[in-house]
Amino acid sequence: FMINDDKIESRYGVFKPKKHSFRWDEIRDLVMPHKQKKAKLNLKDGASYIIDFTYLQKKKAGLIRKHIYYAAREKNLNIIKVVNLTKNN
């Protein structure tokens, strides 16, 4: 994971990792569930992407989630806090 002022980048996968990159100005809002190790990015073009941290250690996943949360708050994004991530969020 790489989170900086311009974008969020992540690689997911063991054998053939796929790289995902999202610019902060493309993100409409951020959905942060309380009970899951995930984060959902709702993009301005209507699409959404779920970042899954379940394959990471608990401490590392918590630190990355915290970093994304504070970076989004600094960028004045709408942050939606939910208990669980469902298809309706």
Stockholm file with secondary structure:
# STOCKHOLM 1.0

chainA/1-89         FMINDDKIESRYGVFKPKKHSFRWDEIRDLVMPHKQKKAKLNLKDGASYIIDFTYLQKKKAGLIRKHIYYAAREKNLNIIKVVNLTKNN
#=GR chainA/1-89 SS CEECSSEEEEEECSSSCEEEEEEGGGEEEEEEESSSSEEEEEETTSCEEEEECTTSCHHHHHHHHHHHHHHHHHTTCEEEEESSCCTTC
#=GC SS_cons        CEECSSEEEEEECSSSCEEEEEEGGGEEEEEEESSSSEEEEEETTSCEEEEECTTSCHHHHHHHHHHHHHHHHHTTCEEEEESSCCTTC
//
